[in-house]
């Protein structure tokens, strides 16, 4: 990026998955959509707010399709590209699928960002896709007021190993594979008032987490004990857990003390640093969340914090927890932990 160019994050009113519409607004928009006709080979549509669409093309093979894009969450163009691409591919992994190719989606504010900067963004995205073993096979670009980048991603899955956000059963345990706090870190970095070396440490933590591919998804989907799976992104841990509850017709219990938190985030929450998206998230679903008497405001904000390229949230039958954690450790997620359980009842969440 040229020294004469503005910071990438200054070109956007929001960054990363914090750009997403709030859950309540999205539900209202989708409620106005025409009712889908009967498509027997469409295994997953938009009825349960799942991570990707899935279409069966033969008994042993289905196509997984998704798209995800957003505005800059960091100022380094290569890192922005890596983060956005990793985030988009996560939806394929969350369905138990393996990506096979991607198409780039680019909105460029012509005259405000140099071609060299955009090339670095595209290179970062291609690097993330290379890490997933797939090509960026094409794409589409427009002249846009704000800088936007992401992918349309295509994957494959055996229908028997497809995992949805519905399917969790009472008694299941809930596993989370990445720590929380990406939105809080990004808010602190965007304000640009952190001292060194705290600033660099926060940046390194953010990039390390958001560029970590959720490639353990297909291996988890091979386990019969895994009953549901989703990824935790802009709607926060609470928002995506609530989607699991609604799709599965169950309740979730989350143990706050077990929830993993990215290094340095608790300190940042007490400043406090907080995103507008966290407030919108809580306003959208707070009525469906019961907070225990010991839960503080900063913990509520953390649970509502929008995650960019967050971890997988997995429900697992009790007798399969050790095997699932072993698979995750083998796939590079040794820090995955059980954060709660599923119980019968009206869809909602209890935090203890």
C-alpha positions, 0 to 999 in steps of 0.5 A: 500500500502506498504511503499516500493511500488511505488506510484500508479500514478507513474506506469502510464503515464496518469491517469483516463479518461485522459488516453483516446485516443484523440477525433481525433485519436479515430475518425480516428480509428473508421473510419476504422471499417467495416460498421455494417450490419443491426441488427434490435434489436441493438438500439445503436451502435458506429455510434454516439459515444454514452456512451454504446451499447443497444440491444433490447430483447423484446418490453419492455426491452433492455440490456445496455452494456459498458466497461471502465478502466484506470490507477491510478488517485490517489495513494490510492488503495481503492479510485482508485477502487471506482473511476474507478468503479463509472466511468464505471457505469456512462455510464449505467446511462447516457443511462437512464439504471439501472446497474444489474451486473459488471465484473472486468477488471484488469491489474497488473504489477506483482512484482511491486505491491503487491497482498494486494494493488490489493486486495484493488483496487478490494475491492474499486470497489466492494464497489462502485458496492455495492452502486449501488446495483449490484454484481461484478460477475466475471472478467478477469486479465492479467500481464501488464506493467501498472496498469489498473482497470475498469469494464464491466457493464451490465444494463437494460432499457425500450426502451421508456426511453432510452436516447441517446446523440442525440435528443437535439432540438433548444431551449433546455436548457443544465444542468450539474450535477457536477463541472469541474476540475478533470483533473486539480486537478489530475495534481496538485496531481501527481506533489506532490508540493501542501502545506498542507492543500491545498493538502488534500482539493484538494484530498478530492474534487476529491474523493468526486466528482469522487465516486458520482454515476450518479444514477439520470440518470434513473429518468431523463429518465422518463421525456419526456422533457429530449431529450438527455443525456451523461456523461462528461468524458475524452473528457471534457465538450466541447468534449462531448457537441460537440458529442451531437451537432453532434448526434443531428445536432444542436449547443450549447451555453455555458455560462461560468459564469454558468459553475460549478467549483470544489472548489479550481480549479480556483486557480490551473488553474492559477499556471497553472496546466494542463493535456496533455489530455486537450491540445490534446482535444483542438487540436482535436475540437478547430476548432469547438468552438467559444470562446467569447472575454472575455474567458481567457486561463484558462477558455478554459483549464477548458472547455477542461479538461478531467473529470474522473467520471464527471457529466451528461450533459442533454438537456431539453425542456424549460418547463421541466427545473424546473422539471428536476432540482427538480428530480436532487435535489431529487436524490442528485444533488441539485448543478446541474445547467443550463449552456447553451442552444441549437440552430439551426445551423451547429454542433459546440459550442459557449462559451459566 
